[in-house]
């Protein structure tokens, strides 16, 4: 039965990935916003919904620590697993805005999370509000910049004629598919992992995190297949920002999140490591391109992290 849930989860997540990319490109036509910004807002939020739902449920059930494990593991998986797999199948070209804006903002949110965590091993409600407020400022900034920095892009012209009603339907289908797909996949994977006696801590930072990162993988592969590379890069970076700003922020507002020392000493360090590894790979020759070789290096680093989690 668990295998059935996992398979159904994969199917729904792929469907959700198709409709979220379609709707995001259509929205970029309607509001004259670049696809990279759409990827860092609409797509990022929709694909972060599984993490948000899982973390809020955990907080309401008296286990808010799962939220931080889920977010850290998901942010690591977005770079270590999702980006590496996509780059192995096709190269990813890094835009100049990656260095000046995108990566810096993602890294700033990561550092902010660490500062809040190490101060007293707790993400308080005020700190949750600070994270959520920072995310709102981030969204406002990028949406304003989008109107000033329009970059002509080759996208499916048919989507330009999509009606608002059709776009809303697409967003609804994608959100529901991503939500239920993640639920089936995570529940099936967690139950299966528990059957073979894997600890809850290891599950939350690995199995649950990987399960809730499947939407990013699905939307990125679909976007790459359609030559929408801007959406793929923006999706991954934006999702990591949304994970910290919205998932940790909202969960901490509902209930303060206790951060165990081992999470600070191991998982948060690995999250920073993968952020720096992404930057390092982007500047290495061939500069501004992440291809097969670099993808394999990142993937090997991710397998090393997963191995250490279970030791």
N, C-alpha and C positions, 0 to 999 in steps of 0.2 A: 504493500500500500504506500509506503514511504517513497518508493521509486516512482510510483504513479504520480504522487504529488510533485515530486521534483521535475518530472517530465512535463506535467501540465504547467508548472511554474515557468519553465523555460519557454514554452510555447506562448504563453500570455505575455511574457516579457519581450519577446521578439515582436509580437503584434503591437505592443505598446511603444516599442522603439520606432517602428515604422510610422505610426500616427503622430508621435511627438515631433519627429523630424519634419514630416509633411506640414503639420500645423505651424511649426516655428518658421519655416521658410515662407509660408503664406503670410504670416504676421509681418515678416520683414518687408514684404511687398506692400502691405497695407499701410504701415507706419514709416516706411522709408528708413528702416533701421538695418544696420549691417548684420550679416549672419553671425559674426563672431559675438556680438553683443547679445543677440537672441540666444545663442548657445550658452552664454554665461548667465542668463536670467531665466527665460521660459523653460528651456530644456533642462538646465541645471536644477531648477526648483522641482519640476515634475519627476526627474530621476532621483531626487533626494527624498521624495515622499516616502519610499519604503523605510529609509533610515528614521525619518521623523515619526512615522506611525509605530515602528518597533520601539523606539526610545520613549515615546509618550506612554505607550502601553506598559513598558517596564517601570516608568516612574509612578504611574497610577497603581501598579501592582506591588509597590514597595521595593523595587529593584532598580533605582536610578543609575547605579554604576554600570549597568548594561549599556546605557546610552553612550557613555564615554568610550567603552570598549568597542562598541559598534562603529562609532564615528572614526576613531583612530584607525581601526582595522579597515574600514571602508576607504578612508583617505589614502592609506598605504596601498590597498588593492587597486584603486583607480590609477595609480602611477605604476606600481609594480606588476600588476596583472593586466589591466585593461589597456593602458597605453603601450605596454610592451607587446602584447598580442597584436594590436592594431598595426604597430610599426613593423612587426615581422611580416605581416601580409602585404603592407604597402608603406612606403616612407611617409613621414609626417613632416611637413615644412613648417618651421617656426617663424612666426611673424615678428617684426621689430617690437610691436606692442607687448609681446611676451616678456621682454626684459624690462621695459619701462613701466608697465602697469600690471599685467596679468599675474606674472610670477611673484612680483613684489607684494601685491595685495594678498595672494594666497599665503605667502611666507609670513606676512605681518599677522594674519589671523592665526596662524599656527603658533607663532611666538606669543601672541596674546593669550592663547589657550594655555600655554606652558606657564606663563607668569601667574595666571589665576590659579593654576593647579598646584604649583610649588609653594605658594604663599602660605596656605593652610590645609593643603590636601582636600580642598573643597571648592566647587563652583557654586557660589552663593546666588541668591535671586537677583541681587544688584549686579553681579558680574554677568548673569544671564541676560539681563536687560542691556548691559553694555555691549555684549556680543550681538544681540539682536539689533540694537541701535546702529552698530557699526555696519551690519549687513544692509540695513535700510539706506544708510549713507552711500554704501557701495553701489546699490541698485540705482539710486538717484543720480550718482556721478556718471555711471556708464550710459544710462539712458539719455542724459543730457549731451554727453560726448558723441553719442551716436548720431544726433541731429547735425552736429558740426563736422563730423568726419565720415561722410558717406563714401564708401569704396565700391565702385562698380564691380559686380560679381556675376558670374555665369551660373544661373540657377534655372530650374524648370519654369519656363514662361507660362505654362498652363496654370500654375498655382496663383498667378497674378489675378486671375478672374474668380478665385474662390470667394464665396460669400462669407459674411461674418457668421451666419448660422452654421455653415459647413465647418468653418474653423472651430467653432465652439464644440460641435459634435466630435470632431477629431480630437480635440483636447480632452473631452470627457471620456472618449473611448480609450485614449492613451493612458490617462490617469487611472481609470478603473483597471485596465489591463496590467499596468505596472504595480498597482497596489495589490491586487489579488494574486498576480504572478509571484511577487515577492513573498506574500504570505504563504502560498503553497510551497514554494521552493525552500524558504527558511524553515517552516514547520517540518517539512519532510526531511530536510538535511539535519536539523537539530534532533529529531526523534531517532533518525538513523545513527547519528553520532553518539547519542546517549545509550543506544543498544550495545555499542562497542566500548562503553565506559570512557568516553572522552570528557574531561572536566568542563564545567560551565564557563569558566574563564577562557579556556582555549576555544570553546565554541563561539563565544561572543566576539572575539577578536579575529577569528578565522572564518568559520563556517557561516555565521550570521552575517559578518562583514562582506564576505565574498558573495553571499546570496543577495544582499541588498545592493551590491555593486554590479550585478548582472544587467540592470537597466542601462548603466553607463556603457557597458560592453556592447549591448544590443544596439543602442542608438549610435554609438561610434562606428561599429562595423557597417551599419546601414548607411550612415552618412558618408563614410569612406567609399562604399560601393557606388554611391551616387555622385562621387567626386565633390562632396560637401565638406572638404577638409577643415574649413574654418569652424564649422559647428563641432566637429570632433574634438579639436584642441580646446575650444572655449567650453565645451561641455564638461570635460574632465577638470579643468581648473575651476570653473564656476561651481561645479558640484562639490569640490573640496571646501570652497569658501562657504557655500550654503550649509554643508554638513556642520561646520563649526558655528556659524552665525545663527542658523535657524534651529537645527536639531539640538545642539548643546544648549543654545540660548533659551529656546522655548521649554525644553525639559527642565533646566535649572530654575526657570521661573515657576514651573509647576511644583518642583521639589528640588532642593539643593542636591548636587551630585557629589558624593564622596569619591575621592580619587585615591586608590590604593597606591602605596609606595612603589610596588613593582610595576605598575602601569607607567608611573612617571619615569622610573629608572630604565625601563625597557621599551615599551610601546611608543611613548612620546618621542624618545630619542630616535627610534626607527622612522617615525613619521617625518621628522626633520631631515633624517638621512636621505629618504627618498625624494624629498623636495629639492635638496641640494644635488642629488644624483641626476634629477631631471635637468636642472640648470647646467650641470657639468656636461651631460650628454649633448645638450643643445649647442654649447660653444666648442665642443671638440670637432676636429675635421671629420667629416664634411660639415662645416658650421651651418647652423640653422636648419639642419635636417636630421631627423631621427629615423634610421633605417633598420634593416634586419639585424646587423651586428650589434648595434646599440640596444635594440629591442631585446635580443638574447641576453645581454649583460644585465639589463634591468630585471628580466624575468628570473634569471639565476639568483639575483639578490633577493627577489621576493620569495623564492623557494627556500633560501637560507633562513629568512625571517620566519616562515611558517614552520620550518624544522625546529628552530630554537623555541618556538611557542610551545611545542609538544614535548620538549625535553624536560 
